[in-house]
């Protein structure tokens, strides 16, 4: 019984995928928890913690951002791998429909030599294209597996951060109780504690580049009147040495006087210092620019 066309195509694809070019490259695991769904669930947990702890916990947000980026990268590579495998299927179909011409067929060919040479050139091109596609699939499999492991590790780290913060609940709630809950007053939409901090900073440090506090509509502390940005340059530029030194002094002042004025966390030079976690200065991942990375300003959030 002659094999069907679908059986032949399946055999061709099997040969392509199991050739030496991809030997040893196992396919990605099919059955495992959906990392996107898990990330969404953990993001909701993180949002609840931020709400209960009166503002974004920077270490938690940092881990969530890293987990999100890693998950997006893994998904993108999986899509690229699926597209590459689809290309191989199309290649197998093209090779089958064109009718492969082997060396024996070339030697016994009776007809126009130009046609034989054309078919030989086609066969050489298809062989080269096959090797290129197989190498691409092999590399994508490696990258996709690495990205998947990275995403899994970041999600595990996010789970750990959430668990750690929950374990510190009593200590953190003690801090929250110590400073009490303040709402914006008539002072330009800022809380009294923020106003006090802002005024002392402006009396203590020159601010040639200005500052900003209330940001209506902002989902974070600026929107609730509990944060100020003190600029150390303009236009997103890297601060001059003098301005950098001033920013360093301001950040240290906020740490040294945090207990007195109720400072909750500081962000400066792509690092954050969160009083609630007590972990000291921690690096932030790249958020895309000098302002987003707080290279050009000192951010101070209040309890």
QUIVEN-V880767 format. One record per backbone hydrogen bond with DSSP energy under -1.0 kcal/mol. CO is the residue of the C=O (numbers start at 1). NH is the residue of the N-H. Records with the same first field share a line. If there is no record, write none. Layout:
CO=NH, NH
//
This chain:
4=8
5=9
6=10
7=11
8=12
9=13
10=14
11=15
12=16
13=17
14=18
19=22
20=23
22=25
34=38
35=39
36=40
37=41
38=42
39=43
40=44
41=45
42=46
43=47
44=48
45=49
46=50
47=51
48=52
49=53
50=55
51=54
57=61
58=62
59=63
60=64
61=65
62=66
63=67
64=68
65=69
66=70
67=71
68=72
69=73
70=74
71=75
72=76
73=77
74=78
75=79
76=80
77=81
78=82
79=83
80=84
81=85
82=86
83=87
84=88
85=89
86=90
87=91
88=92
89=93
90=94
91=95
92=96
93=97
94=98
102=106
103=107
104=108
112=116
113=117
114=118
115=119
116=120
117=121
118=122
119=123
120=124
121=125
122=126
123=127
124=128
125=129
126=130
127=131
128=132
129=133
130=134
131=135
132=136
133=137
134=138
135=139
136=140
137=141
138=142
139=143
140=144
141=145
142=146
143=147
144=148
145=149
146=150
147=151
148=152
149=153
150=154
151=155
152=156
153=157
154=158
155=159
156=160
157=161
158=162
159=163
160=164
161=165
162=166
163=167
164=168
166=169
168=172
169=173
170=174
171=175
172=176
173=177
174=178
175=179
176=180
186=188
187=190
190=185
191=195
192=196
193=197
194=198
195=199
196=200
197=201
198=202
199=203
200=204
201=205
207=210
210=231
212=229
215=218
221=226
222=215
225=191
226=302
228=300
229=212
230=298
234=237
240=244
241=245
242=246
243=247
244=248
245=249
246=250
247=251
248=252
249=253
250=254
251=255
252=256
253=257
257=261
258=262, 263
262=303
264=275
265=301
266=273
267=299
270=284
271=268
272=282
273=266
274=278
282=272
289=293
290=295
291=294
293=270
294=269
296=232
298=230
299=267
300=228
301=264, 265
//
